[in-house]
Amino acid sequence: MSEENDALLKEIAVKHGIAVGRDDPILILQTINNKLMQDSQKAQQDLLDQFKAELEGLSLRWSTDAKEKAERILNVSLCASKESMEQLMQATAKELVATIKKEVTASLSVINRPVRDAYRISAMNILAACLTIFAAAILLWTATHF
């Protein structure tokens, strides 16, 4: 402290041209001023530390809140995406069923013609066979009776 006082006495002498003694009341003011500045510095440091702790707490809370909101948004978008995919799959399945049904119907119509033709030919063959049998029976009857 004495070195500070010596430096202060020299500065006063150089700047103002006044010689101040060690027992001058101005040094009491300097001591009080230094004490007040140290107390103020300590109080400001305490306030700064408290503010820093509050900021860290707020930052942690904001981080937690942001994380929760992000998770909620992600869950909502996942549900929406899942619903959208299900709707798309249902629509695609309906289209696929309609396409398969159309193809099967077309294939059956192509197959039905030959089947109907074969049925008609079979019916005509049976009719021809019946007529042949009837004619043979008439010939047999005529041959045995005349």
LINVENDA-V960946 format. One line per field, one symbol per residue. ss: DSSP state (a for helix, b for strand, c for the rest). phi: phi as a letter, one per 20 degrees, with the letter a starting at -180 (. if undefined). A space follows every 50 residues. Layout:
ss: ???
phi: ???
//
This chain:
ss: caaaaaaaaaaaaaaaccccccccaaaaaaaaaaaaaaaaaaaaaaaaaa aaaaaaaaaaaaaaaaaaaaaaaaaaaaaaaaaaaaaaaaaaaaaaaaaa aaaaaaaaaaaaaaaaaaaaaaaaaaaaaaaaaaaaaaaaaaaaac
phi: .ffffffffffffffdmdedefefffffffffffffffffffffffffff ffffffffffffffffffffffffffffffffffffffffffffffffff ffffffffffffgffffffffffffffffffffffffffffffedd
//
